């Protein structure tokens, strides 16, 4: 399950959708990040929405399969991390991937639908107030372990593991936020 999740996560939705829509490779344009936010900047809402959907499914499908097979919470956490690592370091795309926020969110749906909704609402509120996607992502994943503890405590450790991975992946964004140089959507 862990290997399968990594291989499935390695399918770069952003790169493939940009090719399908005749857009520039998101790894070489805009922010250089192959994720929905950069695809939005390159091609607008339809390619970005498709990228977001497929990135969510990359986390959701492997975790759902593991959940249905009865894997314990900690192992499901490793399956989710493997899908995210596939997104971050995709085998099929020269190991140059995205930040895995949507993939991590997708991994939450099968085990705690209520928590996933709380995460979505948090991201929307923070983004609406700040207009900064990375800030919304960081605050949202920072709250994920608390939400897990409140909704399904047995998934607190997997949520901590995922949050640590996503925060580490955003380290350059954190520096730009600290310096007041992070790009917004105003």
Secondary structure, 3 states (H helix, E strand, C coil): CHHHHHHHHCCCHHHHHHHHCCCCCCCCCCCCCCCHHHHHHHHCHHHHHHHHHHHHHHHHHHHHHHHHCCCCHHHHHHHHHHHHHHHHCCHHHCCCCCCCHHHHHHHHHCCCHHHHHHHHHHHHHHHHHHCCHHHHHHHHHHHHHHHHHHHCHHHHHHHHHHHHHHHHHCHHHHHHHHHCCCCCCC
